[in-house]
Amino acid sequence: MKAQNYKLLLILLFISGILFGSEVNVIELSWIDVADFARYDNLSLKMTDYDYKTSEAEVKKAWGSFLPSLDYQWLWSDDELTQVQMPVDNMFMHSLNLSLPLFTGGARYANLKMQQHLKKSLAAELKGAESEVVLQSLQAYYGVILAGSLVDVYQEAMELAERNLRHVESFKQVGTATELAVMQARTRYFETIPQLESARNQQKLAENQLKMLLNIALEDSILITGTMIEQEFLGKYSKTHLEEYKLLARENRAELEQIKSQNKAVGQQKLLACSQFMPQIVLTASRSFYAYNDDWWINSDEFEAFNSVGLVVQMPLFSGGSRWYDVKQANYAKKKMALAVDLTTDQIELEAEQAYYNYIDARDNLKSQEEALTTSEESLRLANLYYEEGMVTQTEVLNAQLSYTQNKVALTNGIFNYNTSQLALLQAIGDLAIIWNK
């Protein structure tokens, strides 16, 4: 009896372990939630944020080069030359040394300005990366909705094909349909099955991609609260013309701000290279304590204190021409970066133009796709009705079914393209943040 009780207890523990161990979180997501998740939880964005924090530390480090350095030194020596002057075995010394660069030829200033410009560049990069990650996440979000909608479309297509098959088979039994019609209907039904399975697989992949972008565990479940409906993201930009979009892109895009800051940073490299031709002037001061003894044990009162103050001037005279070539390389880098600014400006304008025309195409195509679906739906209804009356063949019914399914897929993709093209246009003009700052 006890053995049975133990077995029952083990089974209960095993079942409870499975139940609690397999518990997953269910996360509801609207497009606003997706934007927030992307901005705060995306891993690549966090990495870029650490790059920016590193640049902040570099700026503080550059400021530190204007401050004096202070160090402590302890020394023991058993030097024969010292023993000639002082006939003891051991010399002990400890000192406190201060060093303050007074003039470095402008190197410290150039380095500080360069680090400040690099910090601004990384701040712009972080801003651009945030916008890009949000765009990718929203596209993935609507990709999940698209995949789910396509599952519904192909599920409906399979159900239509199945009903049609049953209908044709019933007609064959009464002698009003041929075997060929049955075979055509059956073929159409089996064609819809792999389409449905493929759509379901694409839905799983789309969900996993969205989880990865939002840093959500793959074992957790997401519940999409949105549906495949038209959204109006452009807001105040909906009536804007192409040239205005280009102007907005030049004013707002983080990439252009980033490359301009990098250009200014590169400009400081020439001053940094020229500083190598200038003298280095350093003020030094120290307080040292010396003691001499044959023994290893030294009392504090045996040390004698000495103070010193000095001014070190170091003038570079010849280095094989390396300093001169450093200046030439800095000049080339400056010219190259100026070209990069022009190239980035042109690319930004082109991206804005492409995004604008993609939006126009998506907007205009959506209207025709809605009309096409309405027409194909009515054609399918009439084809089924006429087939029952013997006025059309099964081939025409199947063509009507296929046209209806294709137009429904096209409209679903059209809504997806309409929504995402607006987001891409806002990204292209550098103002995607308008959707989460409302």
C-alpha positions as CSV (number, residue, x, y, z in Angstrom):
1,M,0.0,0.0,0.0
2,K,2.8,2.4,0.9
3,A,4.5,1.6,-2.4
4,Q,1.4,2.6,-4.3
5,N,1.2,5.8,-2.3
6,Y,4.8,6.6,-3.2
7,K,4.2,6.0,-6.8
8,L,1.1,8.2,-6.8
9,L,3.1,11.0,-5.1
10,L,5.8,10.7,-7.7
11,I,3.3,10.9,-10.5
12,L,1.7,14.0,-9.0
13,L,5.1,15.7,-8.6
14,F,6.0,14.8,-12.1
15,I,2.8,16.2,-13.5
16,S,3.1,19.4,-11.4
17,G,6.7,19.9,-12.6
18,I,5.6,19.6,-16.2
19,L,2.8,22.1,-15.7
20,F,4.8,24.7,-13.8
21,G,7.9,24.1,-15.8
22,S,6.1,24.7,-19.1
23,E,4.5,27.9,-17.9
24,V,5.1,30.7,-20.4
25,N,4.4,34.4,-20.5
26,V,1.8,35.8,-22.8
27,I,2.7,39.3,-24.0
28,E,0.1,41.5,-25.6
29,L,1.5,43.8,-28.3
30,S,0.0,46.8,-30.1
31,W,2.1,48.8,-32.5
32,I,2.7,51.3,-29.7
33,D,3.9,48.5,-27.4
34,V,6.2,47.4,-30.2
35,A,7.8,50.8,-30.5
36,D,8.4,51.0,-26.8
37,F,9.8,47.5,-26.6
38,A,12.2,48.2,-29.5
39,R,13.4,51.5,-28.0
40,Y,14.2,50.1,-24.6
41,D,14.8,46.3,-25.0
42,N,16.5,45.8,-28.4
43,L,19.9,44.3,-27.9
44,S,21.7,46.0,-30.9
45,L,20.3,49.4,-29.6
46,K,21.7,48.7,-26.1
47,M,25.1,47.9,-27.7
48,T,25.0,51.3,-29.5
49,D,24.1,53.0,-26.3
50,Y,27.2,51.5,-24.7
51,D,29.3,52.9,-27.6
52,Y,27.9,56.3,-26.7
53,K,28.6,55.9,-23.0
54,T,32.2,55.0,-24.0
55,S,32.5,58.2,-26.0
56,E,31.3,60.2,-23.0
57,A,34.1,58.6,-20.9
58,E,36.6,59.5,-23.7
59,V,35.5,63.2,-23.4
60,K,36.1,63.2,-19.7
61,K,39.4,61.4,-20.2
62,A,40.4,64.2,-22.6
63,W,39.5,66.9,-20.0
64,G,41.7,65.0,-17.6
65,S,44.8,65.6,-19.7
66,F,44.7,69.2,-18.7
67,L,45.0,68.2,-15.0
68,P,48.3,67.5,-13.2
69,S,49.4,63.9,-12.6
70,L,50.5,62.8,-9.2
71,D,52.2,59.6,-8.4
72,Y,54.1,57.9,-5.5
73,Q,57.4,56.0,-6.0
74,W,59.3,53.6,-3.7
75,L,62.8,52.5,-4.5
76,W,65.5,50.2,-3.1
77,S,68.9,50.1,-4.6
78,D,72.2,48.3,-4.1
79,D,74.3,50.4,-6.5
80,E,78.1,50.2,-6.6
81,L,78.4,53.8,-7.7
82,T,76.2,54.9,-4.8
83,Q,78.4,52.9,-2.4
84,V,81.5,54.8,-3.6
85,Q,79.9,58.0,-2.3
86,M,78.1,56.5,0.6
87,P,79.7,53.3,2.0
88,V,76.5,51.4,2.8
89,D,74.8,48.4,1.2
90,N,71.3,49.7,0.8
91,M,69.7,52.9,-0.4
92,F,66.0,53.5,0.2
93,M,63.9,56.2,-1.4
94,H,60.2,57.1,-1.6
95,S,58.8,60.2,-3.3
96,L,55.7,62.0,-4.3
97,N,55.9,63.4,-7.8
98,L,53.7,66.0,-9.6
99,S,53.8,66.6,-13.3
100,L,51.7,69.4,-15.1
101,P,51.9,69.8,-18.9
102,L,51.9,73.5,-19.6
103,F,52.1,73.4,-23.4
104,T,51.7,70.5,-25.8
105,G,51.5,72.3,-29.1
106,G,47.7,72.2,-29.1
107,A,47.5,68.4,-28.9
108,R,45.3,68.3,-25.8
109,Y,42.9,70.9,-27.2
110,A,42.7,69.0,-30.5
111,N,42.1,65.7,-28.8
112,L,39.4,67.2,-26.6
113,K,37.5,68.8,-29.5
114,M,37.9,65.6,-31.5
115,Q,36.4,63.5,-28.7
116,Q,33.5,66.0,-28.3
117,H,32.7,65.7,-32.0
118,L,32.9,61.9,-31.9
119,K,30.5,62.0,-29.0
120,K,28.1,64.1,-31.0
121,S,28.5,61.6,-33.9
122,L,27.7,58.7,-31.7
123,A,24.7,60.5,-30.2
124,A,23.4,61.0,-33.8
125,E,24.2,57.3,-34.5
126,L,22.2,56.3,-31.4
127,K,19.3,58.4,-32.6
128,G,19.4,56.9,-36.1
129,A,19.8,53.4,-34.7
130,E,16.7,53.9,-32.5
131,S,14.7,55.0,-35.5
132,E,15.9,52.1,-37.6
133,V,15.2,49.5,-34.9
134,V,11.7,50.8,-34.4
135,L,11.1,50.7,-38.1
136,Q,12.3,47.1,-38.4
137,S,10.2,46.1,-35.4
138,L,7.0,47.8,-36.7
139,Q,7.6,46.2,-40.1
140,A,8.0,42.8,-38.3
141,Y,4.9,43.5,-36.3
142,Y,2.8,44.1,-39.4
143,G,4.6,41.1,-41.0
144,V,3.1,39.0,-38.2
145,I,-0.4,40.5,-38.9
146,L,0.2,39.9,-42.6
147,A,1.1,36.3,-42.1
148,G,-1.9,35.7,-39.9
149,S,-4.2,37.3,-42.4
150,L,-2.7,35.2,-45.2
151,V,-3.4,32.1,-43.1
152,D,-7.0,33.2,-42.9
153,V,-7.1,33.8,-46.7
154,Y,-5.7,30.4,-47.5
155,Q,-7.9,28.7,-44.9
156,E,-10.9,30.3,-46.6
157,A,-9.5,29.2,-50.0
158,M,-9.3,25.6,-48.8
159,E,-12.8,25.7,-47.4
160,L,-14.1,27.1,-50.7
161,A,-12.3,24.4,-52.7
162,E,-13.6,21.7,-50.3
163,R,-17.2,23.0,-50.6
164,N,-16.9,23.1,-54.3
165,L,-15.5,19.6,-54.4
166,R,-18.4,18.3,-52.4
167,H,-20.8,20.2,-54.6
168,V,-19.4,18.8,-57.8
169,E,-19.4,15.3,-56.4
170,S,-23.1,15.6,-55.5
171,F,-23.7,16.8,-59.1
172,K,-21.9,13.9,-60.5
173,Q,-24.0,11.5,-58.5
174,V,-27.1,12.8,-60.2
175,G,-25.4,12.9,-63.6
176,T,-25.1,16.6,-64.1
177,A,-21.3,16.8,-63.7
178,T,-18.5,14.9,-65.4
179,E,-15.6,13.0,-63.9
180,L,-13.3,15.6,-65.3
181,A,-15.1,18.3,-63.3
182,V,-14.6,16.3,-60.2
183,M,-10.9,15.8,-60.9
184,Q,-10.5,19.5,-61.5
185,A,-12.2,20.4,-58.2
186,R,-10.2,17.8,-56.3
187,T,-7.0,19.1,-57.8
188,R,-7.8,22.6,-56.7
189,Y,-8.6,21.4,-53.2
190,F,-5.3,19.6,-52.8
191,E,-3.4,22.7,-54.2
192,T,-4.7,24.8,-51.3
193,I,-3.3,22.5,-48.6
194,P,0.4,23.3,-49.1
195,Q,-0.4,27.0,-49.4
196,L,-2.1,27.0,-46.1
197,E,0.8,25.1,-44.4
198,S,3.3,27.5,-45.9
199,A,1.4,30.4,-44.6
200,R,1.3,28.9,-41.1
201,N,5.1,28.3,-41.2
202,Q,5.7,31.9,-42.3
203,Q,3.5,33.1,-39.4
204,K,5.8,31.3,-37.0
205,L,8.9,32.7,-38.5
206,A,7.4,36.2,-38.5
207,E,6.6,35.9,-34.8
208,N,10.1,34.6,-34.0
209,Q,11.7,37.5,-35.9
210,L,9.5,40.0,-33.9
211,K,10.5,38.3,-30.6
212,M,14.2,38.6,-31.6
213,L,13.9,42.3,-32.4
214,L,12.0,43.0,-29.1
215,N,14.3,40.8,-27.0
216,I,11.4,38.6,-26.0
217,A,12.2,35.0,-25.1
218,L,11.3,32.5,-27.9
219,E,9.4,30.3,-25.5
220,D,7.0,33.2,-24.6
221,S,3.9,33.8,-26.5
222,I,2.9,37.1,-28.1
223,L,-0.7,38.2,-28.6
224,I,-1.1,40.7,-31.5
225,T,-3.9,43.1,-30.7
226,G,-3.8,44.9,-34.0
227,T,-5.5,43.8,-37.3
228,M,-4.7,44.3,-40.9
229,I,-6.4,47.6,-41.4
230,E,-5.2,50.9,-42.9
231,Q,-3.3,53.2,-40.6
232,E,-2.6,56.9,-41.1
233,F,0.9,57.4,-39.7
234,L,1.9,60.4,-41.8
235,G,-0.3,62.8,-40.0
236,K,0.7,66.4,-40.8
237,Y,3.0,65.1,-43.6
238,S,0.2,63.5,-45.6
239,K,-0.1,66.5,-48.0
240,T,3.6,67.2,-48.2
241,H,5.3,67.3,-51.6
242,L,8.5,65.6,-52.7
243,E,10.8,68.6,-52.5
244,E,9.6,69.3,-49.0
245,Y,10.3,65.7,-48.1
246,K,13.8,66.0,-49.4
247,L,14.3,69.2,-47.4
248,L,13.0,67.5,-44.2
249,A,15.4,64.6,-44.8
250,R,18.4,67.0,-45.0
251,E,17.3,68.8,-41.9
252,N,16.4,65.8,-39.7
253,R,18.3,62.7,-40.7
254,A,20.6,61.5,-38.0
255,E,23.0,60.0,-40.5
256,L,23.8,63.5,-41.9
257,E,24.3,64.9,-38.5
258,Q,26.6,61.9,-37.7
259,I,28.8,62.3,-40.8
260,K,29.1,66.1,-40.2
261,S,30.3,65.5,-36.7
262,Q,32.8,62.9,-37.9
263,N,34.0,65.5,-40.5
264,K,34.7,68.0,-37.7
265,A,36.5,65.3,-35.7
266,V,38.7,64.5,-38.6
267,G,39.4,68.2,-38.9
268,Q,41.1,68.1,-35.5
269,Q,43.5,65.4,-36.7
270,K,45.5,68.0,-38.6
271,L,45.9,70.2,-35.5
272,L,46.9,67.0,-33.7
273,A,49.5,66.2,-36.4
274,C,50.9,69.8,-36.4
275,S,51.3,69.7,-32.7
276,Q,54.2,67.3,-33.2
277,F,56.3,70.1,-34.5
278,M,55.8,72.2,-31.4
279,P,57.8,72.0,-28.1
280,Q,56.5,70.2,-25.1
281,I,56.7,72.2,-21.8
282,V,56.1,70.3,-18.5
283,L,56.3,71.6,-15.0
284,T,57.6,69.0,-12.5
285,A,57.8,69.0,-8.7
286,S,58.6,66.3,-6.2
287,R,59.2,65.7,-2.5
288,S,61.6,62.8,-1.9
289,F,62.8,60.9,1.1
290,Y,66.2,59.1,1.2
291,A,67.8,56.8,3.7
292,Y,71.1,54.8,3.7
293,N,71.8,51.8,5.8
294,D,73.6,48.4,5.9
295,D,70.5,46.8,7.4
296,W,67.1,46.1,5.9
297,W,65.2,47.6,8.8
298,I,64.8,51.4,8.4
299,N,63.2,53.8,10.9
300,S,61.1,56.7,9.7
301,D,63.4,59.2,11.4
302,E,66.4,58.0,9.3
303,F,64.9,59.4,6.1
304,E,65.9,62.8,4.9
305,A,63.6,65.0,2.9
306,F,64.4,66.8,-0.4
307,N,62.2,69.1,-2.5
308,S,62.7,69.8,-6.2
309,V,60.9,71.9,-8.8
310,G,61.7,71.7,-12.5
311,L,60.7,72.8,-16.0
312,V,61.2,70.4,-18.8
313,V,61.2,71.7,-22.4
314,Q,61.4,69.1,-25.2
315,M,61.7,70.2,-28.8
316,P,61.4,67.6,-31.6
317,L,64.0,68.2,-34.3
318,F,64.0,65.3,-36.7
319,S,61.9,62.1,-36.9
320,G,62.6,60.9,-40.4
321,G,59.7,62.9,-42.0
322,S,57.0,60.9,-40.2
323,R,55.4,64.1,-38.7
324,W,55.2,65.7,-42.1
325,Y,53.4,62.6,-43.5
326,D,51.1,62.6,-40.6
327,V,50.0,66.1,-41.6
328,K,49.5,65.0,-45.3
329,Q,47.4,62.0,-44.2
330,A,45.3,64.3,-42.0
331,N,44.7,66.6,-45.1
332,Y,43.7,63.6,-47.2
333,A,41.3,62.4,-44.5
334,K,39.7,65.8,-44.3
335,K,39.1,65.9,-48.0
336,K,37.8,62.3,-48.0
337,M,35.3,63.1,-45.2
338,A,34.1,66.2,-47.1
339,L,33.3,63.9,-50.1
340,A,31.5,61.5,-47.6
341,V,29.3,64.4,-46.4
342,D,28.2,65.1,-50.0
343,L,27.7,61.5,-50.8
344,T,25.6,61.0,-47.6
345,T,23.5,64.0,-48.5
346,D,22.8,62.7,-52.0
347,Q,21.9,59.2,-50.6
348,I,19.5,60.7,-48.0
349,E,17.7,62.7,-50.7
350,L,17.5,59.6,-52.9
351,E,16.1,57.5,-50.0
352,A,13.5,60.1,-49.3
353,E,12.5,60.1,-53.0
354,Q,12.3,56.3,-53.1
355,A,10.3,56.2,-49.9
356,Y,7.9,58.9,-51.3
357,Y,7.2,57.0,-54.5
358,N,6.8,53.7,-52.7
359,Y,4.2,55.3,-50.6
360,I,2.4,56.9,-53.6
361,D,2.4,53.5,-55.3
362,A,1.1,51.7,-52.2
363,R,-1.6,54.3,-51.7
364,D,-2.8,54.3,-55.4
365,N,-2.6,50.5,-55.7
366,L,-4.7,50.0,-52.6
367,K,-7.7,51.6,-54.2
368,S,-7.6,49.4,-57.3
369,Q,-7.0,46.3,-55.2
370,E,-10.1,47.0,-53.2
371,E,-12.1,47.4,-56.4
372,A,-10.6,44.2,-57.8
373,L,-11.5,42.2,-54.7
374,T,-15.1,43.5,-54.8
375,T,-15.4,42.5,-58.5
376,S,-13.8,39.1,-58.0
377,E,-16.1,38.3,-55.1
378,E,-19.1,39.1,-57.2
379,S,-17.7,37.0,-60.0
380,L,-17.3,34.0,-57.7
381,R,-20.8,34.4,-56.5
382,L,-22.2,34.5,-60.1
383,A,-19.9,31.6,-61.2
384,N,-21.3,29.3,-58.4
385,L,-24.8,30.4,-59.3
386,Y,-24.4,29.8,-63.0
387,Y,-22.7,26.5,-62.4
388,E,-25.8,25.3,-60.5
389,E,-27.9,26.3,-63.5
390,G,-25.5,24.6,-65.9
391,M,-24.6,27.8,-67.6
392,V,-20.8,27.7,-67.0
393,T,-18.2,24.9,-66.6
394,Q,-16.2,23.9,-63.5
395,T,-13.1,25.5,-65.1
396,E,-14.8,28.9,-64.9
397,V,-15.8,28.3,-61.3
398,L,-12.2,27.4,-60.4
399,N,-10.9,30.4,-62.2
400,A,-13.3,32.6,-60.2
401,Q,-12.1,31.0,-57.0
402,L,-8.5,31.5,-57.9
403,S,-9.1,35.1,-58.9
404,Y,-10.9,35.8,-55.6
405,T,-8.1,34.3,-53.5
406,Q,-5.4,36.1,-55.5
407,N,-7.1,39.4,-55.1
408,K,-7.7,38.9,-51.4
409,V,-4.0,38.1,-51.0
410,A,-3.1,41.2,-53.1
411,L,-5.3,43.4,-51.0
412,T,-3.8,42.0,-47.7
413,N,-0.3,42.7,-49.1
414,G,-1.5,46.1,-50.3
415,I,-2.6,47.2,-46.8
416,F,0.7,45.9,-45.4
417,N,2.6,47.9,-48.0
418,Y,0.5,51.0,-47.4
419,N,1.2,51.0,-43.6
420,T,4.9,50.1,-43.8
421,S,5.5,52.5,-46.7
422,Q,4.3,55.4,-44.5
423,L,6.7,54.2,-41.7
424,A,9.5,54.0,-44.1
425,L,8.8,57.5,-45.4
426,L,8.8,58.9,-41.9
427,Q,12.1,57.1,-41.3
428,A,13.5,58.5,-44.6
429,I,12.8,62.1,-43.5
430,G,14.2,61.5,-40.0
431,D,10.9,62.0,-38.1
432,L,9.7,58.5,-37.3
433,A,9.7,59.6,-33.6
434,I,6.5,61.5,-34.4
435,I,4.5,58.2,-33.9
436,W,5.7,57.6,-30.3
437,N,5.8,61.3,-29.3
438,K,2.1,61.8,-30.0
